[in-house]
Amino acid sequence: MDRRSRILNVIDEFRRECLAAVVDTALSDIRAARGLNQIAEMWDYVCMVVGDNELELTENAILTWQEDRTVEW
């Protein structure tokens, strides 16, 4: 059986290190937001998020997450 995985890599570009990789077979906006919250518990919230594939991560859960935490997109 061939199962594909989706990966959300969270990189701190200033320190040039990977903070986390959220891996799932289907990476919904709700799963991505939950992953970002888990990362923020360890590293604190960021001021800006830059995505390389923004169309995938502009669903309601991500936009709500970003607005509730005053994080620029």
C-alpha positions as CSV (number, residue, x, y, z in Angstrom):
1,M,0.0,0.0,0.0
2,D,1.4,3.4,-1.0
3,R,0.6,6.1,1.6
4,R,1.7,9.6,1.0
5,S,2.7,11.9,3.8
6,R,2.3,15.7,4.1
7,I,4.9,17.6,6.1
8,L,4.7,21.1,7.6
9,N,8.3,22.2,8.3
10,V,8.6,25.1,10.7
11,I,11.9,26.8,10.2
12,D,13.4,29.7,12.2
13,E,15.2,31.6,9.4
14,F,17.0,33.9,11.8
15,R,18.7,31.0,13.7
16,R,18.6,28.7,10.7
17,E,17.1,25.7,12.5
18,C,14.1,23.6,12.1
19,L,11.8,24.0,15.1
20,A,9.5,21.2,14.2
21,A,8.1,19.0,11.5
22,V,4.3,18.3,11.6
23,V,3.8,15.0,9.7
24,D,0.4,13.5,8.8
25,T,-1.2,11.6,5.9
26,A,-3.5,14.5,5.4
27,L,-2.5,17.9,6.7
28,S,-5.6,19.9,7.2
29,D,-5.7,23.6,8.3
30,I,-6.9,22.5,11.7
31,R,-4.1,20.0,12.1
32,A,-1.6,22.6,11.0
33,A,-3.0,25.2,13.5
34,R,-2.8,22.6,16.3
35,G,0.9,21.9,15.3
36,L,1.7,25.6,15.3
37,N,0.2,25.8,18.8
38,Q,2.3,22.9,20.0
39,I,5.4,24.6,18.6
40,A,4.5,27.9,20.2
41,E,4.2,26.2,23.6
42,M,7.9,25.3,23.3
43,W,9.3,28.3,21.4
44,D,6.7,31.1,22.0
45,Y,4.7,32.7,19.3
46,V,6.3,34.3,16.3
47,C,5.6,37.8,14.8
48,M,5.5,36.6,11.2
49,V,4.8,33.4,9.2
50,V,6.2,33.0,5.7
51,G,4.9,30.1,3.6
52,D,6.2,28.7,0.4
53,N,2.8,27.4,-0.6
54,E,0.4,29.9,0.9
55,L,-2.6,28.8,-1.1
56,E,-2.7,25.5,0.9
57,L,-2.5,27.2,4.3
58,T,-5.1,30.0,3.8
59,E,-8.0,28.0,5.1
60,N,-10.2,29.4,7.8
61,A,-8.5,27.7,10.8
62,I,-5.1,29.1,9.8
63,L,-6.4,32.6,9.2
64,T,-8.3,32.5,12.5
65,W,-5.1,31.2,14.2
66,Q,-3.1,34.0,12.7
67,E,-5.6,36.7,13.5
68,D,-6.2,35.6,17.1
69,R,-2.4,35.7,17.9
70,T,-1.7,38.8,15.9
71,V,0.8,37.0,13.7
72,E,1.5,38.5,10.3
73,W,1.2,36.2,7.3
